[in-house]
């Protein structure tokens, strides 16, 4: 899901996602592993889904104001 696709999805499912978080039933999706080459060797990163990133920053007024 792209960032552009996430906004309508979040608007439609915001209450459901919030309820699952408060009940302790929200489980994040697996992260995508990405290797970024560095001069001293590769570094492995985990990139969360757009929805998981939103839920981890959901208390941010800037993010929440856009919904």
Rosetta blueprint (number, residue, H / E / L):
1 X L
2 X L
3 X H
4 X H
5 X H
6 X H
7 X H
8 X H
9 X H
10 X H
11 X H
12 X H
13 X H
14 X H
15 X H
16 X H
17 X H
18 X H
19 X H
20 X H
21 X H
22 X H
23 X H
24 X L
25 X L
26 X L
27 X L
28 X L
29 X L
30 X L
31 X L
32 X E
33 X E
34 X E
35 X E
36 X E
37 X L
38 X L
39 X L
40 X L
41 X L
42 X L
43 X E
44 X E
45 X E
46 X E
47 X E
48 X L
49 X L
50 X H
51 X H
52 X H
53 X H
54 X H
55 X H
56 X H
57 X L
58 X L
59 X L
60 X L
61 X H
62 X H
63 X H
64 X H
65 X H
66 X L
67 X L
